[in-house]
């Protein structure tokens, strides 16, 4: 099933479509139309059209800077960091965090800081709401040479990701999953789909591209 509508796929470049479509299909989260979602660390808010048009959500974004791309989008946005999110307690049905956590205490990466950020995510999520956290996996065969060694991203290892989630949300219900999704050259897409099939079925989850935690707040 394609998450992105045909009209949206026509408007975007092929590699963008392929990645976003793969990403949200594999995330496979049942967002409910009409609910409020906060995108923490939203950057240029490239996911906003998907949340608004494809899922019918009421979208809000926050980040430590205001990207120029936000001027082109009619979204609710507030400046703020993960340690002090600028919204009231229990404001949102969904809190979405994609590849943000490994940036919040650079270069120290102290566990106490990661846990403080996770606690703040829970504060702004309604009871019965859900927090969706997606983080790149440090030791993925594609991410490690490209994102970690070449670009300096300090992605979390799989076991550390599990550890901080269980510690931060020990009173809540947590489910975990992992999957593979990348930008691929269109001409080699069949090869990379075979690679994904191999990674997701035959390789331990400690090496898959994305770690996902879904927290049901109690």
N, C-alpha and C positions, 0 to 999 in steps of 0.2 A: 504494500500500500504506500502511496506517495503522500507525505504530509503536506508538502507545498502544493498549492493549487496550480493549475495549468497557466493561468494568467501571471502568477508570480514567477513561475519557472521561466516564462518567456522574457520577463523583464530583467533577469539576472544572468550573470555569466555562468557558463556551464559548470565550472569547477565549484563555484559558490553553491549552485543548486545541488550538485551531487553531494557535497559535504553536509550541507544543512539538512537535506532530505534524509541522508543516511543517519545523521546524528539524532534527529528527532524520532525517526522510525525506531531506532535501536534503544533510545531512551524509553520509548513506549510507555509514557506516563499519561494516565487518564485525566488530563485537565478538564474541569467542568466549566462550560460556557457561563459567562456572567460573573465569575469569581474575580477577586483582586489578587494580582501577583506583583511582588517586588523583586526586581532584578538588581541584585547587589553587585556592585562593580561592573555596571552595565557598559562602560566605555562608550563607543559610538552607538550603542543600542541597536546593533544589527539583528538581534532576535526580536525586537519589538514588533515588527510587522507580522512575524509568525505568531507570536502570542496574541496579537490583536485580531488579525484577519483569519488565521487558520484555526485558532482555538477559541476566539471570541472572548478573551479575557480583558479585564480592565488593567492596563499596564502602568506601572510606576517604576522609575529607575533612580538609582543613586550611585555616586562615585566620588572619588576625591578630586576629580577635575571634570570640567564640562567640555566634552568633545564638540568640535565644530559641526559634526554631522547631526547633532541634536537639534540644530536650528531648522533642519529640513523636516523634522518629524514632530507631529503634534502629540507629545507625550508629557506626562507629569514627571518632573525631575527635580531632585534636590541634591545639593552638594553635601557630601558626608562620607566618612569612613566606616569600616565595619566595626570599629570599637565603640562608635556612638552614632548609630543609624538615626537619621533625622526624621523619624516617624514615631507616633505614639505606640505604646504597648498594645499588643494583640490587634494590629491594624490589617493584617493580610491573611488571606486564605492560603496562599502559596508564597514561599520565599525561594527564589532560584539563585544559585551561585555556581557559575561556570568558570573554572580555571582562575580563581581569585585567591584561594586560601594560601597558596605557596608564595604569594606576593606580600602578605600582610605584615610580615616581620622580617623583611630582608635587611641586612644579610644574616641576622642572628638566628632566625628560625627557632625561637624558643617555644616549647610546648605550652607554657602558660599563656603566651600571647595567642596562639592558635585556639586554645580553649576559651579565652575571653571573647574572641571573635565569634565563635560558635554559640556561646551563651547569648550574645547580642542578637544573633539570627533568631534564636528561640523567643526572645523577648517580643519581637515585632510580629511573630506568627500567632494567629489565633489558636486557642485550644481546639483540638480536632483538625486543625490545619496541617499542612505538610511542607517540609523543607526539602528541596531537591538540590543536592550537592554533587557536582561533577568535577573531578580533578584528573588532569593528565597523570599518567603513571610514569614515574621516573625511569624505570628500567624497560620500558617498551622498546623493541628493536629499532623503531623509527624515531620515537621521541628522544631517546637517550643521545644519539649522535647529533641530531639536529637541534633539539630544543635545549637540552642540558649542556652538552659540550660546546656547541657552536654559538648558541644564543644566551647561555647563562641562566636559564630557568631552573630553579631549584624545586622541581616537581617532587611530590611526596612518593616514597616507596609504598607499595600496596599494604604492607603490614602496619606501617605507621598511620596510614589513612584509616584503617580499621580501628586501630588503637584509639586515636583521638575522637572518632565518632562514638565509639562505645563509652568512652570516658565522659564526653560532654553530654551525651543524651541517654545516660543509663536509666533514667526514669521514663523514657519514651520508647515507642516501638520503632525499630530500625530494620530496614531491609537493604541488602546490598546486591549489586550486580556489576558486571564489567562487560565492555564491548570494544570493538575496533572501529574507528572512523577517522578518515584522513582526507585531505585534498589529494586527488589522484589525477595524473595526466589522462585526459579523455581517451587518447588512442590506446592506452594500456589498461583500460578499466577492467577488462575481463581478467587480466593477470592479477590485478590487485584485489578483485573480488574473490579469486581463489586464495590469495594470501589471507584475506579476512576469514574465509571459511576455515582455513588451517589454524589460524590464531585462536578463533573462538571455540573450536571444538577439540583441538588436540594439544594446545599449549596451556599450561597452568595460568590461572587468572592473574598471578603476580606479574605477568608480562604483557597483559592486554592494555590497549591504549588508554582507556578511561576507567577509573573507579567511580562508582555511583553509590551514594547513600540517600535513601528516602526516609525521612523521619516524620512519623506521625506524632504530633505534639499532644501530650496528655495534660 
